[in-house]
């Protein structure tokens, strides 16, 4: 598509070729963060195979997966080989993938090597940012980040197993604010320089109008996060659809905040909005616990995120029946 943002017509034509996109944000239950998922010593294709099979069994047709620049820096060839292995597994289960390149959420100062053990009861105790604040705020580090973005995207720029490239998850989060904007702009510039066939996106998530306006201005397809109730979701969908581009929700579903499958999937279906809930299998990320949970918190009666236990049985049988029914899965 060249070095320019897609036109509304190009974006709509692309979206019309897609099924109703329904999936989840995915990390194998054996990984505490992106580094543990992708480093050679902890890459776990057997668990990925098993759990993506469960995702497909629910009727999901797509997943959103986070990458990490440090794994590429340590071993670009090996990292891309593992991405290829992952894509082969996802393709076997008829799942497209939305890859995320940068992320401002949770723990700063990511480091290669063995990752910390999870803190019992704490939501996402080990998740790490990419590339981390020191790299985000210092352009002297950006040459390697440019190489990471361009090498990964150029390698898979015409791979139809990849649905979208999410250039930057929640830029400005964790108090970063406007300091993330320069890298956000550069990430899109670098990605467009290698002319991928897949759209580029970055999901709006905050009340920061400067940041949200910039994200909407740069992205080919409108994506957003919403963990609120049905009224909030309906209003946001209508506002975003008014921009004249396809709309996809890349994060939702927090049961105790009124964001659930039975409430939200019917809205997404009615409005033909793609959607990715947070989480699939209860695991080392511990996202069954709510944001801000304290160490030692017991397993909640109502999970915050995630759908299945480690053996594949559902947190809620009724919930899984509903997902399958709305997805027309026998």
C-alpha positions as MATLAB code, in Angstrom:
seq = 'XXXXXXXXXXXXXXXXXXXXXXXXXXXXXXXXXXXXXXXXXXXXXXXXXXXXXXXXXXXXXXXXXXXXXXXXXXXXXXXXXXXXXXXXXXXXXXXXXXXXXXXXXXXXXXXXXXXXXXXXXXXXXXXXXXXXXXXXXXXXXXXXXXXXXXXXXXXXXXXXXXXXXXXXXXXXXXXXXXXXXXXXXXXXXXXXXXXXXXXXXXXXXXXXXXXXXXXXXXXXXXXXXXXXXXXXXXXXXXXXXXXXXXXXXXXXXXXXXXXXXXXXXXXXXXXXXXXXXXXXXXXXXXXXXXXXXXXXXXXXXXXXXXXXXXXXXXXXXXXXXXXXXXXXXX';
ca = [
       0.000    0.000    0.000;
       3.034    2.271   -0.032;
       4.272    4.760    2.534;
       0.984    6.569    3.102;
      -1.893    5.930    5.437;
      -4.611    3.891    3.781;
      -7.571    5.780    2.371;
     -10.987    5.170    3.901;
     -11.923    3.284    0.739;
      -8.897    0.994    0.981;
      -9.595    0.359    4.662;
     -13.251   -0.474    4.060;
     -12.399   -2.747    1.122;
      -9.928   -4.648    3.306;
     -12.473   -4.998    6.131;
     -15.177   -6.278    3.823;
     -12.908   -9.205    2.964;
     -12.668  -10.254    6.624;
     -15.091  -12.417    8.589;
     -16.529  -11.003   11.790;
     -13.276  -10.941   13.737;
     -13.670  -12.472   17.196;
     -10.722  -13.538   19.302;
      -8.613  -12.930   22.364;
      -5.343  -11.446   23.522;
      -3.130  -14.509   23.787;
      -0.065  -15.502   25.771;
       0.543  -19.152   26.685;
      -0.266  -19.984   30.296;
       3.384  -20.978   30.859;
       4.714  -17.445   30.138;
       4.637  -14.557   32.607;
       5.388  -11.970   29.914;
       6.419  -11.383   26.306;
      10.066  -12.213   26.992;
       9.226  -15.592   28.486;
       6.926  -16.316   25.558;
       9.540  -15.598   22.884;
      13.010  -16.328   24.316;
      14.465  -19.554   22.959;
      14.877  -21.221   26.347;
      11.208  -20.755   27.299;
       9.418  -20.728   23.925;
       6.705  -23.368   24.370;
       5.155  -24.510   21.066;
       3.384  -27.475   22.678;
       1.401  -25.220   25.008;
       0.776  -22.717   22.202;
      -0.548  -25.566   20.027;
      -2.858  -26.857   22.747;
      -4.201  -23.500   23.826;
      -4.719  -22.073   20.345;
      -6.679  -25.245   19.626;
      -8.931  -24.357   22.538;
      -9.302  -20.812   21.174;
     -10.412  -22.179   17.817;
     -12.799  -24.524   19.591;
     -14.571  -21.532   21.122;
     -15.186  -20.159   17.636;
     -12.387  -17.600   17.707;
     -10.761  -16.802   14.365;
      -8.022  -14.394   15.425;
      -5.647  -13.629   18.324;
      -3.626  -10.607   19.424;
      -0.033  -11.380   20.481;
       2.728   -9.157   21.901;
       6.292   -9.253   20.600;
       9.351   -7.740   22.335;
      12.272   -5.791   20.916;
      14.844   -7.280   23.325;
      14.327  -10.801   21.991;
      14.963   -9.515   18.473;
      18.060   -7.615   19.642;
      19.496  -10.752   21.226;
      18.834  -13.069   18.272;
      16.933  -11.627   15.318;
      17.154  -14.771   13.217;
      16.022  -17.047   16.037;
      13.232  -14.689   17.041;
      11.824  -14.549   13.523;
      12.095  -18.323   13.264;
      10.009  -18.667   16.422;
       7.483  -16.200   15.010;
       7.262  -18.421   11.928;
       6.744  -21.489   14.123;
       4.013  -19.668   16.025;
       2.321  -18.609   12.751;
       2.351  -22.198   11.490;
       0.576  -23.277   14.668;
      -1.979  -20.468   14.453;
      -2.639  -21.231   10.802;
      -3.348  -24.891   11.629;
      -6.155  -23.630   13.842;
      -7.416  -21.106   11.245;
      -6.411  -18.165   13.451;
      -5.101  -14.897   12.049;
      -2.750  -12.874   14.256;
      -2.489   -9.243   15.241;
       1.093   -8.601   16.421;
       1.937   -5.800   18.871;
       5.421   -4.249   18.594;
       5.668   -1.670   21.422;
       3.871   -1.393   24.771;
       3.946    1.157   27.622;
       2.094   -1.005   30.175;
       3.191   -2.463   33.507;
       6.803   -3.052   34.610;
       9.605   -0.851   33.332;
      13.233   -1.864   32.643;
      12.725   -5.188   30.831;
      15.699   -7.553   30.907;
      16.571  -10.680   28.971;
      17.178  -14.000   30.668;
      15.152  -15.845   33.293;
      12.057  -13.859   34.212;
      10.834  -13.323   37.785;
       8.355  -15.718   39.312;
       4.829  -14.400   39.572;
       3.763  -12.741   42.813;
       0.810  -14.820   44.027;
      -2.475  -12.970   43.724;
      -1.112  -10.010   41.734;
      -2.523   -9.171   38.299;
       0.184   -9.163   35.615;
       2.987   -9.041   38.179;
       5.643   -9.842   35.577;
       4.473   -8.109   32.391;
       7.112   -5.768   30.953;
       7.078   -2.729   28.715;
       8.639   -2.660   25.275;
      11.055   -1.000   24.861;
      10.828    0.620   28.331;
      10.971    4.274   29.331;
      14.749    4.672   28.939;
      14.486    3.796   25.249;
      11.198    5.610   24.632;
      12.578    8.928   25.859;
      16.093    8.761   24.386;
      16.323    9.045   20.562;
      19.915    7.790   20.770;
      18.378    4.318   21.224;
      16.046    4.581   18.268;
      18.395    3.262   15.580;
      18.072   -0.238   17.027;
      14.314    0.201   17.465;
      14.009    1.254   13.827;
      15.908   -1.855   12.774;
      13.655   -4.029   14.961;
      10.464   -2.593   13.455;
      11.631   -2.639    9.859;
      13.246   -6.081   10.009;
      10.290   -7.829   11.658;
       7.648   -6.172    9.497;
       9.616   -6.487    6.247;
      10.158  -10.204    6.916;
       6.400  -10.791    7.203;
       5.144   -7.828    5.145;
       3.207  -10.002    2.703;
       2.253  -12.821    5.049;
      -1.512  -13.216    4.929;
      -1.489  -15.098    8.247;
      -0.876  -11.712    9.886;
      -4.029   -9.610   10.074;
      -2.678   -6.329   11.476;
       0.403   -4.720   12.982;
      -0.404   -2.921   16.257;
       2.492   -0.500   16.381;
       2.172    0.656   19.993;
      -0.097   -0.594   22.772;
      -1.388    2.166   25.046;
       1.352    4.725   24.352;
       1.619    7.181   27.209;
       0.351    4.777   29.872;
       2.073    4.366   33.268;
       2.550    8.131   33.461;
       4.522    8.369   30.219;
       2.009   10.800   28.711;
       3.134   12.866   25.757;
       6.733   11.646   26.063;
       5.719    8.539   24.061;
       4.377   10.537   21.117;
       7.682   10.970   19.222;
       8.381    7.212   19.263;
       4.771    6.478   18.302;
       5.148    8.686   15.230;
       8.476    7.116   14.321;
       7.110    3.585   14.695;
       4.505    4.285   12.018;
       7.061    5.990    9.798;
       9.452    3.042   10.063;
       6.729    0.491    9.428;
       5.371    2.303    6.384;
       8.874    2.507    4.912;
       8.801   -1.259    4.257;
       5.282   -1.126    2.716;
       3.508   -3.997    4.491;
       0.334   -5.325    2.897;
      -1.296   -5.498    6.348;
      -2.887   -2.412    7.956;
      -1.115   -0.542   10.771;
      -3.032    0.336   13.932;
      -2.716    1.707   17.477;
      -5.666    1.484   19.837;
      -7.173    4.553   21.512;
      -7.664    3.930   25.207;
      -7.448    7.159   27.222;
      -9.050   10.567   27.744;
      -5.898   12.266   26.440;
      -7.355   13.980   23.383;
      -3.986   14.926   21.886;
      -2.810   11.344   22.016;
      -6.086    9.787   20.866;
      -6.429   12.226   17.956;
      -2.887   11.420   16.830;
      -3.520    7.678   17.070;
      -6.689    7.974   14.976;
      -4.890   10.197   12.472;
      -2.060    7.702   11.889;
      -3.849    4.350   11.905;
      -5.259    2.640    8.814;
      -8.029    0.919   10.799;
      -9.642    2.368   13.941;
      -8.902    0.256   17.026;
      -9.788    0.924   20.638;
      -9.898   -0.517   24.151;
     -13.032   -0.515   26.301;
     -13.410   -2.261   29.653;
     -16.578   -0.378   30.589;
     -20.296   -1.214   30.516;
     -22.609   -1.526   27.521;
     -23.602    2.144   27.482;
     -19.956    3.227   27.270;
     -19.182    0.644   24.601;
     -22.190    1.540   22.443;
     -21.402    5.255   22.593;
     -17.733    4.741   21.740;
     -18.493    2.413   18.833;
     -20.912    4.926   17.308;
     -18.440    7.807   17.739;
     -15.607    5.839   16.136;
     -17.695    4.472   13.277;
     -18.589    8.067   12.400;
     -14.951    8.490   11.297;
     -15.725    6.352    8.251;
     -13.178    3.611    8.841;
     -13.549    0.013   10.042;
     -13.596   -0.340   13.826;
     -12.054   -3.137   15.907;
     -11.910   -3.390   19.719;
      -8.530   -4.898   20.565;
      -9.149   -5.132   24.322;
     -12.335   -5.680   26.348;
     -13.878   -8.043   28.934;
     -13.446   -7.372   32.621;
     -16.314   -9.209   34.275;
     -16.452   -7.223   37.503;
     -16.576   -3.925   35.581;
     -19.657   -4.907   33.599;
     -17.706   -5.890   30.476;
     -18.696   -9.481   29.704;
     -19.247  -11.757   26.746;
     -23.024  -11.928   27.137;
     -23.318   -8.138   27.304;
     -20.718   -7.066   24.742;
     -20.526   -9.689   22.005;
     -24.097   -8.911   20.841;
     -23.128   -5.238   20.431;
     -19.987   -6.107   18.486;
     -21.978   -8.479   16.280;
     -24.763   -5.971   15.612;
     -22.279   -3.227   14.715;
     -19.929   -5.592   12.827;
     -17.039   -4.545   15.052;
     -14.150   -6.981   15.511;
     -13.249   -7.762   19.118;
     -10.482   -9.303   21.224;
     -11.139  -10.022   24.887;
      -8.236  -10.035   27.306;
      -6.953  -13.495   28.067;
      -7.618  -17.117   27.234;
      -6.111  -19.553   29.766;
      -5.485  -18.901   33.455;
      -1.702  -18.825   33.818;
       1.413  -17.035   34.990;
       0.097  -13.585   34.054;
      -2.583  -14.066   36.743;
      -5.090  -11.873   34.973;
      -7.964  -13.709   36.653;
      -7.235  -11.211   39.445;
      -8.393   -7.584   39.077;
      -6.135   -4.640   38.368;
      -4.397   -3.557   41.568;
      -4.850   -6.876   43.380;
      -2.613   -7.302   46.412;
      -0.099  -10.099   47.067;
      -1.819  -13.149   48.476;
      -5.242  -12.294   47.106;
      -7.267  -15.534   46.937;
      -8.710  -16.678   43.614;
     -11.778  -14.510   43.037;
     -15.228  -16.045   42.739;
     -15.643  -14.046   39.541;
     -12.533  -13.951   37.366;
     -11.477  -10.573   36.011;
     -10.091  -11.830   32.658;
      -9.444  -15.234   31.006;
     -11.860  -17.975   29.967;
     -10.332  -21.403   30.627;
      -8.421  -23.210   33.346;
      -5.062  -24.827   32.630;
      -6.748  -28.126   31.732;
      -9.045  -26.431   29.222;
     -12.201  -26.528   31.336;
     -14.154  -23.247   31.430;
     -14.364  -20.784   34.286;
     -18.051  -20.624   33.337;
     -19.832  -23.315   31.331;
     -22.672  -20.928   30.533;
     -20.246  -18.305   29.269;
     -18.539  -20.728   26.902;
     -21.914  -21.959   25.657;
     -22.863  -18.346   24.915;
     -19.616  -17.655   23.017;
     -20.082  -20.789   20.922;
     -23.723  -19.987   20.274;
     -23.066  -16.462   19.029;
     -20.208  -17.830   16.912;
     -22.442  -20.652   15.597;
     -20.076  -23.372   16.842;
     -21.742  -26.819   17.148;
];
